[in-house]
């Protein structure tokens, strides 16, 4: 029997007939038999073929077939307390492994709860695949309970968003979702699986993963870049997130030391050049005009290596006419302030070594290097304070003393991110995770969960403001249940600190940024975590050590003195004024 081609509002055909009409307009398709694989089971087989070992999410009525297919798969299922937490966990999985993290949710409110974490992965360049349940396909043309057009909703925040309308296409949809998610620049993709299609029999089988072709820069671009670098009076390297993904840290360090070129890193590029490298200047990206911009003022050539404009707009550092060399895997997103004179496109490490064979420099850039030395001296002076509540720089210094070079700090978004991004020294890439493309509050706790899940041998510290902590603090219960013992450090001041800082800078006053907090120690203990509160500045290091030693998820609260924010603003304004006079 053939289903009718069109369904009117007064149609009294059975749900099965309406299902067939929407799902393909051909023969009736019964549920899978006892020896047939359902579409949901094939989808999970595809995840296994893609190398997926862990997924994060929350079940619902419309993804039960998917859940029970996962149960038989051997994939670890982390059930979270909020879908946003699941998306951030998958986001961090993608950042740390280079393979797509997978999160899932049911339809409607479950799917909309994924949006913030999916958008974060999309803008920050983290490979992620989101899988949502959906109403049965025959209901999509009606006003239906909890129905939203999820493919349309996810399209602006993903590289690809597709609905599985026929069970024989599920493997294609899945393979393409992973292929798009992984391709440079990586990001999020989305698969929507209707409830009725999920339990239909599927002849589809996992598709082969293709070997990505290696691409190398053209010899002409290498020669031109080497010439510009050799001829430059004062070149400067700007290294960013794409270079982290390309594992180009060693090559960038070699280039800096061999050609004597100072390096500035973006917040998501921290650790590309170790803190103990003499050519490491600092980090660009805070809202204020920082001292590090002096290096760009002196530069006549900027070498962008894996630099992503989304992290720090070139208007912040492109202060005068200069030449630009762009070295990356893919061509740059250009604008009038980032318009490269030459682009060296291909494998970043190979490009750097090819350039070094042709470029020659011998002059040590003492004037530029002095900028980095000044930044470190000023930080040391700020960090020496024993005042309580604790100054931000002192907290950053003490965190660095507690964490080893390979341990992982995950920063949430807020005033503390400015201090960590600017002043926390890193020795290796991927040891300081910062959301700085989408810059979403609530990132740190779920991302730290994933970091500890992947690296149980390392110390992992989530650093949050009291505002951001409360946005995803429920995932502490997930950490307790899954026995994932990371530590969360809350900087407490009972304000949305970064917005308060901006209000003070722009209006000289504050409004609408204060709140009250629970007793965070008791709150943590109610979740099954260990809770600590720092009662003196000298107690911060021993309290953190105790929290790490307890072997359980732990929360440490430290009162912070954010009056130092405006003190930093005034110092930077005064410095910018002096630099303006000198340039004039």
Phi and psi in degrees as a GROMACS rama.xvg file:
@    title "Ramachandran Plot"
@    xaxis  label "Phi"
@    yaxis  label "Psi"
@TYPE xy
-98.4501  142.735  UNK-2
-77.1533  155.176  UNK-3
-68.2513  150.198  UNK-4
-80.361  -25.1623  UNK-5
-138.028  148.424  UNK-6
-121.265  123.12  UNK-7
-91.8922  168.444  UNK-8
-68.0456  -20.0584  UNK-9
-101.046  15.3121  UNK-10
-63.1153  130.919  UNK-11
-113.19  18.5428  UNK-12
-63.8164  160.423  UNK-13
-66.2127  157.283  UNK-14
-55.0332  -34.3297  UNK-15
-63.9616  -41.3496  UNK-16
-64.9295  -42.377  UNK-17
-65.0307  -38.2127  UNK-18
-60.322  -45.3847  UNK-19
-64.2896  -39.0545  UNK-20
-62.6021  -42.864  UNK-21
-75.2258  -33.3328  UNK-22
-83.4667  -7.26063  UNK-23
169.492  -15.2845  UNK-24
69.3374  26.5301  UNK-25
-119.888  -137.445  UNK-26
-75.2501  156.651  UNK-27
-59.8203  138.9  UNK-28
-117.59  108.593  UNK-29
-74.1156  162.402  UNK-30
-57.4035  159.591  UNK-31
-61.1958  140.43  UNK-32
-76.9934  179.449  UNK-33
-64.5798  -23.5033  UNK-34
-111.933  9.03876  UNK-35
-103.547  153.226  UNK-36
-95.8758  134.867  UNK-37
-77.7755  166.94  UNK-38
-60.4688  -39.5639  UNK-39
-63.2306  -40.6212  UNK-40
-65.8214  -38.7066  UNK-41
-66.8155  -39.7292  UNK-42
-58.1602  -43.3325  UNK-43
-67.4948  -38.3318  UNK-44
-58.3751  -38.0738  UNK-45
-65.7581  -38.9521  UNK-46
-61.1641  -43.0761  UNK-47
-61.0915  -44.1695  UNK-48
-63.4525  -27.5101  UNK-49
-80.8523  -3.35819  UNK-50
88.1187  14.3623  UNK-51
-70.9452  127.78  UNK-52
-115.296  -14.9665  UNK-53
-145.539  139.33  UNK-54
-131.221  154.653  UNK-55
-126.922  133.051  UNK-56
168.995  -167.796  UNK-57
-134.522  132.11  UNK-58
-77.1141  162.207  UNK-59
-154.492  174.683  UNK-60
-58.1959  -36.7566  UNK-61
-83.3012  -5.36427  UNK-62
-122.854  26.4021  UNK-63
-66.8913  -35.9611  UNK-64
-61.533  -40.9864  UNK-65
-63.4049  -42.1914  UNK-66
-62.1278  -45.2868  UNK-67
-75.6646  -22.5814  UNK-68
-69.0866  -38.7455  UNK-69
-62.8455  -37.2916  UNK-70
-57.5168  -34.0368  UNK-71
-91.6768  1.7922  UNK-72
-94.7944  -24.871  UNK-73
89.9055  -7.04885  UNK-74
-72.6614  135.652  UNK-75
-76.5417  127.195  UNK-76
-105.589  116.149  UNK-77
-98.2938  107.52  UNK-78
-84.4755  119.357  UNK-79
-96.8428  178.17  UNK-80
-100.352  -7.4656  UNK-81
-157.184  141.99  UNK-82
-63.4511  -30.7692  UNK-83
-61.984  -39.9983  UNK-84
-60.3781  -40.3903  UNK-85
-62.0971  -42.4439  UNK-86
-66.2574  -41.5525  UNK-87
-65.5077  -35.6025  UNK-88
-62.7592  -44.2328  UNK-89
-66.2021  -37.4755  UNK-90
-57.7679  -50.6446  UNK-91
-64.9375  -35.6206  UNK-92
-57.8926  -45.0919  UNK-93
-64.801  -41.4368  UNK-94
-61.37  -42.932  UNK-95
-83.4584  -30.0107  UNK-96
-103.472  -23.7569  UNK-97
81.2742  -4.38664  UNK-98
-103.779  149.676  UNK-99
-61.1959  129.328  UNK-100
-78.3454  149.134  UNK-101
-119.407  126.824  UNK-102
-124.857  156.697  UNK-103
-143.145  158.349  UNK-104
-158.4  165.658  UNK-105
-81.0936  -169.641  UNK-106
-75.8285  -178.243  UNK-107
54.3901  -121.89  UNK-108
-64.277  -29.5371  UNK-109
-63.7995  -42.6189  UNK-110
-68.9212  -42.3704  UNK-111
-65.2718  -29.1984  UNK-112
-67.3773  -21.1643  UNK-113
-74.949  -19.4178  UNK-114
-57.6466  -45.8582  UNK-115
-61.668  -45.5059  UNK-116
-67.7599  -36.5401  UNK-117
-65.7852  -43.2471  UNK-118
-63.5833  -36.0091  UNK-119
-61.5777  -45.259  UNK-120
-64.2646  -37.5809  UNK-121
-62.9542  -48.0499  UNK-122
-79.8488  -31.0112  UNK-123
-86.5237  -5.94483  UNK-124
79.1135  35.9725  UNK-125
-104.163  125.11  UNK-126
-66.9126  129.942  UNK-127
-152.773  142.327  UNK-128
-122.612  120.746  UNK-129
-103.005  133.663  UNK-130
-121.908  124.276  UNK-131
-119.888  148.94  UNK-132
-78.9119  166.324  UNK-133
-153.807  159.847  UNK-134
-60.3918  161.262  UNK-135
-58.6665  146.257  UNK-136
-61.7101  -28.5191  UNK-137
-73.3654  -11.1831  UNK-138
-94.4567  -5.75992  UNK-139
-70.4897  -19.9051  UNK-140
-88.8756  -2.90991  UNK-141
-109.901  168.268  UNK-142
-74.3804  111.767  UNK-143
-125.369  149.175  UNK-144
-54.5184  122.959  UNK-145
66.0427  11.8008  UNK-146
-84.4992  129.468  UNK-147
-131.96  151.359  UNK-148
-76.1599  89.7376  UNK-149
-70.2901  -32.6831  UNK-150
-62.0567  -41.8177  UNK-151
-67.6781  -37.3407  UNK-152
-67.6327  -40.5692  UNK-153
-82.6221  -16.1476  UNK-154
-55.8989  -42.9999  UNK-155
-71.109  -14.609  UNK-156
-117.776  17.1755  UNK-157
-138.355  163.591  UNK-158
-80.6378  -20.3454  UNK-159
-163.586  131.568  UNK-160
-135.117  117.421  UNK-161
-135.78  146.349  UNK-162
-102.274  138.517  UNK-163
-85.7783  99.3487  UNK-164
-92.4872  -20.5198  UNK-165
-129.808  134.459  UNK-166
-64.9435  -21.557  UNK-167
-80.6327  -1.06797  UNK-168
-107.322  0.346046  UNK-169
-62.0297  -38.3824  UNK-170
-66.9267  -37.598  UNK-171
-64.781  -44.92  UNK-172
-61.489  -42.3451  UNK-173
-68.2229  -46.8063  UNK-174
-59.5103  -42.868  UNK-175
-68.105  -34.5833  UNK-176
-60.3934  -43.9772  UNK-177
-71.6579  -38.7158  UNK-178
-61.7294  -45.3037  UNK-179
-67.7411  -41.6475  UNK-180
-60.732  -36.8733  UNK-181
-83.9731  -26.9159  UNK-182
-65.3356  140.27  UNK-183
-68.3339  134.103  UNK-184
-72.9302  127.704  UNK-185
-62.2636  167.231  UNK-186
178.626  -162.546  UNK-187
-93.6352  148.981  UNK-188
-133.444  169.024  UNK-189
-141.627  136.896  UNK-190
-121.797  127.851  UNK-191
-111.87  124.736  UNK-192
-120.493  105.699  UNK-193
-62.124  149.926  UNK-194
-59.4501  -43.3643  UNK-195
-72.0256  -37.1737  UNK-196
-66.4164  -32.7121  UNK-197
-59.3643  -35.58  UNK-198
-103.106  10.3315  UNK-199
-76.0595  151.305  UNK-200
-67.0655  141.939  UNK-201
-128.78  128.342  UNK-202
-82.7959  -4.56066  UNK-203
-68.3013  149.555  UNK-204
-136.087  155.047  UNK-205
-53.4587  141.427  UNK-206
-93.9673  157.101  UNK-207
-68.6419  143.323  UNK-208
-78.2319  131.83  UNK-209
-85.8218  145.011  UNK-210
-76.5809  118.985  UNK-211
-66.7961  129.094  UNK-212
-68.5285  141.285  UNK-213
-78.3371  135.77  UNK-214
-119.114  141.161  UNK-215
-127.772  150.219  UNK-216
-65.6368  152.245  UNK-217
-70.0046  142.89  UNK-218
-56.4726  -35.9363  UNK-219
-63.2737  -41.8029  UNK-220
-68.1611  -35.3569  UNK-221
-63.6562  -45.9386  UNK-222
-62.2448  -43.5119  UNK-223
-66.3451  -42.2299  UNK-224
-62.8574  -44.1115  UNK-225
-61.1897  -38.2985  UNK-226
-65.2555  -45.8244  UNK-227
-62.3315  -39.8117  UNK-228
-67.0792  -41.5262  UNK-229
-66.2928  -35.8349  UNK-230
-84.8683  -16.7663  UNK-231
-65.2172  141.98  UNK-232
-77.1693  -40.4853  UNK-233
-146.156  77.2556  UNK-234
-78.1742  158.09  UNK-235
-144.538  133.477  UNK-236
-92.2069  134.227  UNK-237
-118.171  106.787  UNK-238
-107.68  136.205  UNK-239
-136.448  -162.807  UNK-240
-61.3326  -37.2742  UNK-241
-62.7951  -32.7387  UNK-242
-69.2011  -29.6545  UNK-243
-65.6825  -48.5135  UNK-244
-61.5236  -32.7785  UNK-245
-83.5908  -0.293313  UNK-246
54.3432  48.4473  UNK-247
-100.914  16.0195  UNK-248
-57.7515  -48.5053  UNK-249
-63.1822  -40.4822  UNK-250
-66.9546  -41.0307  UNK-251
-65.1742  -42.5952  UNK-252
-61.9043  -43.8408  UNK-253
-61.5887  -42.7458  UNK-254
-62.6734  -45.142  UNK-255
-60.1082  -44.6011  UNK-256
-76.6737  -38.8078  UNK-257
-71.0472  -42.2252  UNK-258
-99.7338  2.21491  UNK-259
56.8302  54.7045  UNK-260
-116.933  122.291  UNK-261
-64.8808  154.952  UNK-262
-124.507  129.431  UNK-263
-110.267  138.104  UNK-264
-114.616  151.73  UNK-265
-80.3017  170.713  UNK-266
-62.3538  -38.3179  UNK-267
-84.3184  -2.43543  UNK-268
-102.051  6.38562  UNK-269
-57.0437  137.589  UNK-270
92.893  -10.1929  UNK-271
-58.6525  -39.1133  UNK-272
-116.809  125.622  UNK-273
-61.742  150.511  UNK-274
-60.8228  -21.8409  UNK-275
-94.6562  6.89368  UNK-276
-78.218  130.091  UNK-277
-65.4034  -15.3835  UNK-278
-98.6895  5.03134  UNK-279
-81.3644  119.914  UNK-280
-90.8583  -55.5699  UNK-281
167.95  -156.972  UNK-282
-123.854  139.269  UNK-283
-106.178  147.608  UNK-284
139.951  -7.18373  UNK-285
-75.7353  158.14  UNK-286
-63.472  -31.5454  UNK-287
-78.9226  163.254  UNK-288
-77.9278  102.37  UNK-289
-86.5867  166.986  UNK-290
-60.5534  -30.2674  UNK-291
-60.7185  -23.5935  UNK-292
-64.6284  -21.3029  UNK-293
-57.357  -34.4505  UNK-294
-64.6969  -40.0122  UNK-295
-69.0258  -33.546  UNK-296
-59.7027  -33.9197  UNK-297
-87.6463  -15.1526  UNK-298
-78.2793  141.809  UNK-299
-109.129  -5.72399  UNK-300
-146.612  127.138  UNK-301
-110.028  126.49  UNK-302
-103.334  99.5286  UNK-303
-78.8538  118.375  UNK-304
-117.393  105.707  UNK-305
66.1784  25.252  UNK-306
-78.7899  129.808  UNK-307
-111.329  119.925  UNK-308
-59.691  -22.5309  UNK-309
-68.04  -23.3336  UNK-310
-77.9754  -43.9364  UNK-311
-150.545  110.553  UNK-312
-59.9694  138.564  UNK-313
-62.877  -18.3181  UNK-314
-61.883  -22.1152  UNK-315
-75.3017  -28.6337  UNK-316
-121.521  -17.835  UNK-317
-84.1687  83.9858  UNK-318
-94.2758  -9.35619  UNK-319
-162.615  167.508  UNK-320
-58.3816  126.769  UNK-321
-150.055  158.326  UNK-322
-88.3168  154.095  UNK-323
-133.831  130.993  UNK-324
-111.05  128.802  UNK-325
-111.012  119.776  UNK-326
-114.877  117.53  UNK-327
-162.361  175.786  UNK-328
-78.7945  -34.192  UNK-329
-128.294  158.983  UNK-330
-59.8099  152.994  UNK-331
-72.9697  151.495  UNK-332
-80.0945  106.913  UNK-333
-92.4609  155.891  UNK-334
-146.938  -174.203  UNK-335
-67.3201  -18.4351  UNK-336
-100.486  -6.36802  UNK-337
-136.594  83.1888  UNK-338
-124.989  85.3197  UNK-339
-59.903  141.719  UNK-340
-73.3187  -29.1941  UNK-341
-151.551  141.689  UNK-342
-115.247  127.799  UNK-343
-107.473  99.1836  UNK-344
-109.918  122.106  UNK-345
156.362  -164.54  UNK-346
-53.5879  122.187  UNK-347
-64.8239  -46.3108  UNK-348
-60.3821  -46.3508  UNK-349
-61.7375  -41.4414  UNK-350
-60.1905  -43.2014  UNK-351
-63.0734  -45.5372  UNK-352
-67.682  -35.1354  UNK-353
-65.1333  -41.1976  UNK-354
-64.2236  -42.2822  UNK-355
-63.6801  -29.8521  UNK-356
-66.0039  -26.2324  UNK-357
-106.785  -15.6337  UNK-358
-97.7808  150.108  UNK-359
-138.939  128.145  UNK-360
-147.762  143.309  UNK-361
-130.995  -15.1868  UNK-362
-76.1396  130.919  UNK-363
-83.8566  124.726  UNK-364
-84.4443  70.5822  UNK-365
-57.8905  -40.1772  UNK-366
-63.1885  -43.9998  UNK-367
-66.8475  -43.4061  UNK-368
-61.885  -28.3062  UNK-369
-65.725  -24.047  UNK-370
-66.157  -45.3401  UNK-371
-62.693  -40.141  UNK-372
-63.2006  -39.3952  UNK-373
-64.515  -43.8927  UNK-374
-57.6451  -42.7908  UNK-375
-70.482  -36.8225  UNK-376
-64.0214  -44.3483  UNK-377
-64.4954  -38.66  UNK-378
-64.3894  -44.7737  UNK-379
-59.0608  -39.3203  UNK-380
-64.1103  -44.4652  UNK-381
-66.3395  -37.1373  UNK-382
-75.7657  -10.4864  UNK-383
-78.6651  -10.3616  UNK-384
-67.2143  136.558  UNK-385
-99.6962  10.2987  UNK-386
-61.9772  152.279  UNK-387
-134.79  132.487  UNK-388
-51.7955  158.866  UNK-389
-79.8692  138.792  UNK-390
-69.9324  146.035  UNK-391
-55.8079  -43.3138  UNK-392
-63.7668  -36.194  UNK-393
-65.5823  -39.5484  UNK-394
-62.3985  -44.9372  UNK-395
-61.1072  -44.5566  UNK-396
-61.3171  -43.6755  UNK-397
-70.5056  -33.7044  UNK-398
-60.3585  -45.1411  UNK-399
-61.4492  -33.4321  UNK-400
-72.9402  -25.8865  UNK-401
-84.6583  -36.2656  UNK-402
-89.2599  139.351  UNK-403
-77.0699  171.137  UNK-404
-59.8077  -32.5374  UNK-405
-97.9885  -3.51768  UNK-406
-68.5736  163.835  UNK-407
-118.954  126.301  UNK-408
-105.264  131.381  UNK-409
-115.626  117.798  UNK-410
-97.5368  132.582  UNK-411
-77.3103  -172.941  UNK-412
-107.623  132.71  UNK-413
160.674  -167.742  UNK-414
-60.6499  -34.9262  UNK-415
-61.9951  -30.3039  UNK-416
-63.205  -34.7497  UNK-417
-62.815  -44.5411  UNK-418
-68.9211  -40.9559  UNK-419
-68.6673  -48.1509  UNK-420
-60.0826  -39.798  UNK-421
-78.1373  -41.6341  UNK-422
-120.638  -10.9156  UNK-423
-78.1304  115.381  UNK-424
-78.1165  136.391  UNK-425
-117.831  149.04  UNK-426
-112.89  -15.5068  UNK-427
-143.4  150.783  UNK-428
-64.5685  157.467  UNK-429
61.9535  23.223  UNK-430
-107.158  -1.33437  UNK-431
-139.613  102.585  UNK-432
-93.3819  123.193  UNK-433
-133.358  129.486  UNK-434
-81.493  109.108  UNK-435
-131.094  6.78992  UNK-436
-95.6593  -58.435  UNK-437
-85.497  -32.1448  UNK-438
54.6924  65.4776  UNK-439
-101.079  129.38  UNK-440
-64.9222  152.461  UNK-441
90.9609  1.94767  UNK-442
-75.1947  -36.4783  UNK-443
-68.8158  -47.5541  UNK-444
-62.9217  -52.4449  UNK-445
-64.3043  -35.5908  UNK-446
-68.0701  -37.6649  UNK-447
-66.1751  -35.0802  UNK-448
-55.6915  -48.6556  UNK-449
-65.2851  -41.1972  UNK-450
-59.3174  -42.5912  UNK-451
-72.1101  -35.3183  UNK-452
-59.803  -42.0964  UNK-453
-80.0249  -29.6067  UNK-454
-128.931  68.2637  UNK-455
-62.6539  -19.7546  UNK-456
-80.9356  -10.3653  UNK-457
-104.785  155.021  UNK-458
-76.346  135.726  UNK-459
-127.052  127.44  UNK-460
-123.332  121.673  UNK-461
-91.2824  125.582  UNK-462
-110.407  121.179  UNK-463
-130.902  152.107  UNK-464
-80.236  166.812  UNK-465
-68.7545  -23.2262  UNK-466
-72.6143  -51.915  UNK-467
-66.1146  -34.6305  UNK-468
-58.5964  -43.2974  UNK-469
-71.3599  -9.97699  UNK-470
-77.9574  -27.9824  UNK-471
-140.291  28.8892  UNK-472
-65.3679  -19.2225  UNK-473
-62.9952  -19.5614  UNK-474
-73.8427  -4.53252  UNK-475
-62.7685  -35.2257  UNK-476
-63.6763  -37.8085  UNK-477
-60.8262  -41.7191  UNK-478
-63.8141  -40.5117  UNK-479
-65.4055  -47.4069  UNK-480
-63.3538  -37.3448  UNK-481
-93.2901  1.3769  UNK-482
58.0819  54.4184  UNK-483
-116.898  97.8824  UNK-484
-92.4301  73.2454  UNK-485
-93.4953  168.511  UNK-486
-113.057  138.701  UNK-487
-111.121  128.454  UNK-488
-111.265  117.092  UNK-489
-100.104  122.784  UNK-490
-87.5205  110.789  UNK-491
-103.359  124.766  UNK-492
-144.738  2.46333  UNK-493
60.6041  36.0107  UNK-494
-146.009  155.507  UNK-495
-76.9932  91.0864  UNK-496
-63.4519  -39.2913  UNK-497
-68.439  -39.718  UNK-498
-69.7855  -37.6948  UNK-499
-58.922  -43.2049  UNK-500
-60.5395  -45.9866  UNK-501
-65.7071  -38.904  UNK-502
-62.1925  -42.8207  UNK-503
-64.3341  -37.8461  UNK-504
-67.0898  -42.1388  UNK-505
-88.827  -34.3369  UNK-506
-120.8  -9.74519  UNK-507
68.4204  17.3017  UNK-508
-155.357  171.809  UNK-509
-129.859  153.972  UNK-510
-158.213  133.115  UNK-511
70.9546  25.27  UNK-512
-122.623  8.00049  UNK-513
-106.166  156.454  UNK-514
-158.208  177.838  UNK-515
-114.559  160.608  UNK-516
-119.426  155.148  UNK-517
-72.5611  171.97  UNK-518
-71.9732  102.165  UNK-519
-63.2882  -31.6233  UNK-520
-64.0728  -48.579  UNK-521
-66.4088  -37.2688  UNK-522
-60.5437  -46.2798  UNK-523
-62.7692  -44.0653  UNK-524
-66.1785  -33.4364  UNK-525
-64.3521  -27.7433  UNK-526
-80.8164  -9.04325  UNK-527
95.5848  6.96433  UNK-528
-91.1554  169.926  UNK-529
-86.8153  137.807  UNK-530
-117.451  139.34  UNK-531
-138.438  150.899  UNK-532
-132.637  131.638  UNK-533
-83.0243  118.287  UNK-534
-100.354  -6.46112  UNK-535
-154.077  158.662  UNK-536
-61.7305  -40.2641  UNK-537
-66.8447  -17.5182  UNK-538
-85.8547  -8.1657  UNK-539
-62.2075  -50.9175  UNK-540
-62.4576  -50.9309  UNK-541
-63.0932  -31.2262  UNK-542
-68.7495  -43.013  UNK-543
-62.1623  -41.9688  UNK-544
-60.0802  -42.4574  UNK-545
-65.4977  -39.453  UNK-546
-63.3923  -42.6116  UNK-547
-68.2585  -34.6653  UNK-548
-74.3484  -18.4246  UNK-549
-72.0839  -19.4785  UNK-550
74.0586  16.452  UNK-551
-128.96  161.313  UNK-552
-57.5386  133.505  UNK-553
-138.11  151.72  UNK-554
-126.88  127.649  UNK-555
-118.231  128.244  UNK-556
-107.694  131.317  UNK-557
-127.928  120.703  UNK-558
-65.5416  133.849  UNK-559
-117.72  142.455  UNK-560
-98.0029  97.2128  UNK-561
-87.0436  9.4978  UNK-562
-62.7646  -19.6772  UNK-563
-67.3879  -19.242  UNK-564
-61.1329  -52.6772  UNK-565
-70.2139  -29.4573  UNK-566
-61.9447  -40.8815  UNK-567
-64.7599  -43.0416  UNK-568
-56.8988  -45.3817  UNK-569
-65.8443  -38.9392  UNK-570
-63.0439  -42.3888  UNK-571
-69.8119  -36.4189  UNK-572
-63.3411  -44.1877  UNK-573
-63.1186  -40.9019  UNK-574
-64.9501  -43.5876  UNK-575
-61.6222  -37.888  UNK-576
-64.1507  -42.1978  UNK-577
-65.068  -40.4542  UNK-578
-65.277  -35.8094  UNK-579
-64.6817  -39.5373  UNK-580
-64.0174  -42.9008  UNK-581
-62.8798  -43.5795  UNK-582
-66.5073  -34.4381  UNK-583
